Amino acid sequence: MRPRFSLLVVLSCLSSAAILLAQTQTSNSTAGATPNSAQAVNALQNAITALAARSTVSDVTLTGTVEWIAGSEDKTGNVTYKALLSTSRLDMNFSGGARSEIRTAGTSGPSGVWVGLDGVSHRMAYHNLLVDPGWFPLFALWNINSSPNSFLTYVGQETRNGEAVVHLVASQRFQASPGVDTALMQHLTQVDVYLDSTTLLPISYVTNIHPDDNELLDIPSEIRYSSYKTIAGLQIPLHVQKFVNNNLSLDLLFQNAALNTGISAAQINTQ
């Protein structure tokens, strides 16, 4: 049986990780940020607690409707999202075909494919697989917190999309080694997380995506979360939007959620 994780148990272990991060992170490269990594780790852990203080979850399946906007195309249909901590799949079904995004973080590194309306599968570029896609905020934050290479910065109180938020920045830092551009890797793994200043629930998850052949060109990508609902003790945003280059790209409205159904990574990865 695949193990589940209980956040009530694991958060006590995370406090030790917070101490370690605070001891090792003594500088930051975010302009205007406060070099207080312990505060950032604490805020991230509190956000995880706000999402699932008393829940045990191994997998999630969400279903609902989707609007996909790409240039002059504007399609509506049904959507199914399935995820484990390290594997996720987004299936969108339209009248003219289906589109899917499948990602996994294996022991040999991340991999992913997207399937177009024509049914043809395409590999995702490695540099676009270095951060969680952010569709499910609990797993996205958990993956940041559980990484031994995470570098967390507390930026502070701000206003984001008209809401008062706490702004955190996360990136991955690696030991210098031949052939590895550590500064570029840190940039490619940067995630800006915005938490509601009252509830500490995530409301925005911001990354950069890049053309397949140019990891140096940044294209802003933002996931926005709203309409949170408590389901089996878990706070789940039923309205999830993706903005690419500040334009709405996907608008997901979930009506149903199923937790701990026993789906496997193999089932998610099957095309």
N, C-alpha and C positions, 0 to 999 in steps of 0.2 A: 504494500500500500504506500502511495506517495505521501511523504510527510506534509503536514500543514504547519503553519507557524501561528503562534498565539502572541499577539502584540502585548498582552499583559505580562507574559513571561519575558519576551525578548527586550522590551524597553528597559528592564533592569540591567540587561547586558549592554545596551547602548550607552548607558551612563559612563561605563568604563571607556567605551570608544570615544565619547565626548572628551573625557579627560586626556586621552592620548592625542586626539586631534588638537586640543588646546595647547598641549605641550610642544607639538611639532610644527604648528602653523604660526609663525611669528611675523609674517609679512603678507601683504596682498597687493594685487596689481589692478584693483578696480578703482578708478578715479572717484574720489569723494566718499569711499567706503570707510567704515570704522573697522580697524584691525582687531576684531573681537570674535575669534572663531568659536569660543565656548558659547557665546551668546547665539551665534548662528546655529550651532549644533542643537542647543536647547530649543530654539524656535522650531527647527525642523522636526525634532522629536515630539514637541507639543502638537505640531500639525498632524503627525501620524496618530497621536493619541486622539485628537479631535475627529479624525476620520474613522478610527476603529479601536476605541478604547477597550471594548469588551468582546471583540469578535475574533474568531478563528477562521481564516480563509486560506484556501489553497488554489482556488480557481474561480473565475467569474465569467458569466455569459450574459450579455446585454442585447436586447433586441428592440427595434423601433423603426423610425423613418429617417430618411436622409435626403438632403438637397446637396447636389454636387455642382459647383460653379467653376467652369474652366473657360476663360475667355468668353466667347459668344454662346458656349454651351451651358445650359441650365437644366439639369435633370433631377427628378425626384424618384424615390423608390424606397426599398426596405433595406435595413442594415442589421447585421449581426456582428457583435464583437465578442471574441473569446480570448481569455488570457490566463496564463500562469505568471509567476514572478519573472521568468526569463523568456517567455514565448508569448506572442500575441498574433491575433489574426483579425483583420477587419474586412468583412465581405459586404459589398453594396450591390444590390440587384436592381437594375433599371429595365425599362421596357425594351431598350435597345441592346441589352447585354449586362454583364456583371463585371465588377472591378474589385480586386482584392489586394491587400497588403499583408504580407506574412513575414514576421521577424522572429529571430531567436538569438539568444546569447549563449553559445555553446562554449565548451572548454577550449576549443581551438580558435575562439574569437566570434564576433557577431556575424550573422549572415541574414539575408533577406531577399525577397522577391516581390515584385508587384505584377499583377495580371491585368491587362487592359481589357477594354470592351470587346476586342477581337479574340480574346482567349489566349493571347500570346503572353508567355511569362518572360519577365525581364529581371535580371539581377540588380539589386540595389548597390550603389557604390559604397565601398567600405567606409568612407569618410562621412556618409549619411547614416551610419548605423552605430555611431559611438555613444549616443545617448538614447534613453528610453523615449519612445514616440509620444508619451504623455497622455494617451487616451484615458487611462484609468489612474487617477491621481495617487491612490494608495500605493500601487505598485511602483509608480514613477518615483515617489519620494522614498519608498523603501529601498529601491535600487541605488539611489544616491547615498543613503545613510549606511548601507551595508558594504559599499565599496571601500577597500582599504586605501585606495588612492584619492579619495574625495578630499578636496580642499574647499572649505566653506567660508563665506564672507557674509557678515551682517552689514547690509547697506543702511537699513533704517526705515523709518516711517515715511510713506509717500502717498500720493494719490495716483491710482491707476484706473483708467476707464471710469472715472467719476467716483471711485470707491477708495476709502482709507485702507491702506495695505501695509504689511511688513514685507520688505524686499530683501531676499536672500540671493546670493550667487553661489553656484556650485560648479566646480570643474574637476578634472582628473589630472593629477601630477605624477609623473613617472621619473624614475632614475635615468640620467643621461646615459645613452648607449649608442654605439656606432650605427649610423643610418636612421636614427630616430630624431626628429625635430621636436624636442620637448615643448617648446613654446607654441608650435603649431598644434600639437596634440592637446595642450591645455585649452587653446582657443576653440578647437573643434568639439571639445567636450563640455563647453560652458553652457550652463542652464541658468536662467533667471526665474526664480520662483517668487510669486506674489501671494501672500496669505491675507485673508480678511483680518483686519486689525482687531476685531472683536471675537470672532469665532475661531480664528487661525485656520479655517478651511482654505485650501488653495482656490484661487479664483483665476490665476493666469500662470502659464508655463511657457516660457519663451526660449527658443533656440534659434540657431541659424541652420539652414539647409544650403546645399551647394550643388551646382551642376555636376553631372557625373565625371566630367573631364577637367574640373577646376575646383579643387577644394579651397582655393584662396578667395573665391568670390562668395560673399555672404548674401544670403537671401533670408530676411527675417521671417520666422515662423512662430505663431502664437496659438496656443490652445487655451480657450476660455471655458471655465466651468461655472454653471449656475443651476438653479432649481434642485438643490440638494434634498434628498429624501432618505430617511432612516429605513434601511431594509436589513433585517436580521442583525441589528446592532451596528450596521456599517453605514456611514454617510456616503451616498453615491450621487454624483451630479447627473441628473437626467437630461440636462441640456449641455451639450459639448459642441463648441465651434472651433474650427481651425481657420486662421487667417494667414495667408502667405503674401508677403510684401504688402502688408496692411489691407489686403483685400480678402473678403470672405470666400473661402474655398470649399469648406464642408460645414454643414449645419446638421447635427445629429440630435434627434429627440428620442430618447429611450423610454419605452413604456413598461418593459418587463426586465427583471434582473433575477438571475439564478446563481447561487453560490454553492461551492463545494459539491459539484455534480460528478467529480471524478474524471473529468476530461484530461487527456494526456497531451504531452508535447507532440507525440507522433500523430495524434488525431488532428491537432491544430495545423501541423505542417503538411498534412496530406492535401494535395491540390486536386 
